[in-house]
Amino acid sequence: MNALPKPLDGKAAVFPSAAPQEVLGHLTWFTVPGQVEISRDDLMGGFARHALREALLPRAIEPVDAFRRATAAVQRSRIALPGGRYMNLLVREVGVDAAGDCYRQVVREVVDSRNRRLEYSPAADLIHQASGPAVATSLRVYDSEGWETVQAACLQAEELYARFRRLYQAEALRSLFRRYLLELHSVLVRVSGGVYFVPAEHADELARLGALAQEEALKASWASFPVVDTKGARATIRDAVADDVARLLAGLRAGLAEEPGKRALSTLVGEAQAVLALIASYEEVLSQDLFDLAQGARLVRDAVVQALDAAGA
């Protein structure tokens, strides 16, 4: 007796029966544990082992970006003080000087039990130097209360910086997998759960990406199941394409409304062309004319091209 296919929201059959059937593509989702870290060399090695596109590797870690992540990570809240008061440690950007040094500040906020601010004052400076020592901290505390906590936060920021500048963190790896799936012409079938549909023509590369995700260094949870070619499956995928195109075009319109410069407009033109390429690929996958989607995308692209032409005039 053939196993019944499992439904996706009662629409798309996911598992094929024993009888040979055409596969439209694969449903894929993943989870990267929060504690995962990996060096660029190790990630490059993984790409090479699985014959993945090196052009899609994340860019090299910029020291100043690692500095910002490390300092943001040491913010603390609701540290108890005498008299029913609480201290929050906030990290705020001060700016970047002409030499490229980045200045951030630990701010000490004291609130009462009802979260009303009683005090707001600088507690310490955190400086990323473009040359010389990577991170320097100079403590400035305006009273002795909470001094030890502020000092501990500064020391922790230095420790985290040393690690973050060498290792990609989990969020960077999640971004990598999302970006790679987009290159495989994926569309989101379920936005809240991060479930992607990837056309069958990319099945081999998708499997190799999944093999990388599940290596010991990454320990990601990765799932990928075939979608059988049925009328319901095609309807579900078409709806997903329409929703994704709508989101992408809304982003392009929002970007155009900000009256960007020539460089940003050129980027928007490229993104609009990518939307049209996505629609064209799904016309082949679904064997359907997606004229209504393509027409909307062309209108947005033409508006961006006109803005670019006007900027160059």
C-alpha positions, 0 to 999 in steps of 0.5 A: 500500500502506497504511503499517503503524501504529507500536505503543506497547509493542505495544498502541496504534496511533499512526499512522492508515492511509490509510483514514479512521479515528476518532482517540481522541486524541494521544500527546504528549511534549516536552523543554525545553533546560536553557539556556532562559530567558524573561521573563514579558512574552515568555511572556505574548506567546506565550500571546496569540499562540496563544490559550492560557489566561492563567490557566495562566501561571506565577505571577510570579517571587517575588524570594525564590524567585529568591534561593533558586534562585540561592544553591542553584546555587552549591554546589560539591563536591570542590574539591582542597586540599593533603594529599589533602583536598577542600572542599565548599561547601554552602548552608543555610537559616538562616531568615526574620526578622520583617521578611521578610529571608531568611538563607542560609549558605555552609557550608565542609565539608572531607573526606578522600579517603575522604569523611570529614568533617574540618571543617564551619564557616560560610563566608559569609552570603547575605541577601535583604532584603525592602526595600532592596538585594535581595541582600547578602553578608558574607564570614565565613571562619575561615581563609584556605584556600579564601577565593577560592572562597567569595568567587567563589561569593557573587559568582556567587549575586548574578549569578544572582539578578539573572537568575533574578528576571527570567527563568523557567528551564527547570524552570519551563517544564517545569512549565508544560507539564506543568500545561497538559497536565493541564488538557487531561485528559492521562494518562501512558501512559509514566511514565519517558519522560513520554509523555502521552495527550490526548483528541481533544476538546482537539486544537486547544488541544494544537496551539496549546500545541505551537506555543508550545513550538516558538517560537524563544524556547523551542526546545522539542522537541515531538512529537504523534501521533494514536492511532487508535481500535482495541480495543488502543488503548482497552485501553492508554488505559484502563490509563493512566487506571487507573494515573494515578488510582491515583497521584493517589489515593495522593497524596490518601491520603498528604496526608490521613494527615498530618492537614492543616489546614482550608485544606489539606483544602479543597485536597484536596477540590478535587483529589479532585473533579478526579480524578472529573472526569478519570474522567468525561471518559475514560468519554466518550473510551473509551465505557466505564463506569469505575465501579471507578475512580470508586468508589475516587475517591469513597471517598477524596473522602468521607474528605477531606470528612469530615475537613474537616467534623470540622475545622470542627466 
